[in-house]
Amino acid sequence: MEIDNVKENIIEAAQELFRKYGYYKTSVNEIAKKAKVAKATIYKYFESKEVLLHYILMDYIHDSVAEMISSEYNVNDMEDYLSKLIFKTCRITYIICNEFIGWDFIRESANSQGLLKLLSDDLEILLIKTFQETIPIKNNESLTGGVRFLIKASKSIVFSYAFTSVSDSDVRKNFVSFQKEILPYLVKAAIRETA
């Protein structure tokens, strides 16, 4: 097998298993078996299972953010534009927690806080960089500051749901509450900061 194919097989196997069983319940042995490689081969490409998960999630986040930014929005209505982008960002966060990592691991593992902090910081950096490169806020320093505030505040609230919710339905309720009750005020504050 070629090197790129081996790595791709490992990534695909891990992604499928993480989505099916969650990060916590998937072992490196299972990933190796599914990828049809030796366990040592996985460690040749990825330092740990956590590094493999981070790689998969960052790839997913990059693709999702690129797709989200390329969507057609009415950029003349900045409040609506930012609301839609931040809500889609929150959906990305929910999918990451729900489909790749698993709520049980997030709530029960001491390691999950460090992993989520790393992901949260990477997502924030990527979003701010991507938003700065988009036409509506390009070369507008005050709007960039407002967007930075909006991303940081939203990110903190949304990632906190992972630790405070007791069940999956609680998480969904919190996201709906965030969208309807909190996000509009954050967007208004971000836009007010640009005035």
Secondary structure, DSSP 8 states (H G I E B T S, - for coil): --HHHHHHHHHHHHHHHHHHH-TTT--HHHHHHHHTS-HHHHHHH-SSHHHHHHHHHHHHHHHHHHHHHHS---TTSHHHHHHHHHHHHHHHHHHIIIIII-HHHHHH-THHHHHHHHHHHHHHHHHHHHHHHSGGGTT-HHHHHHHHHHHHHHHHHHHHHHHH-SSHHHHHHHHHHIIIIIHHHHHHHHHHHH-
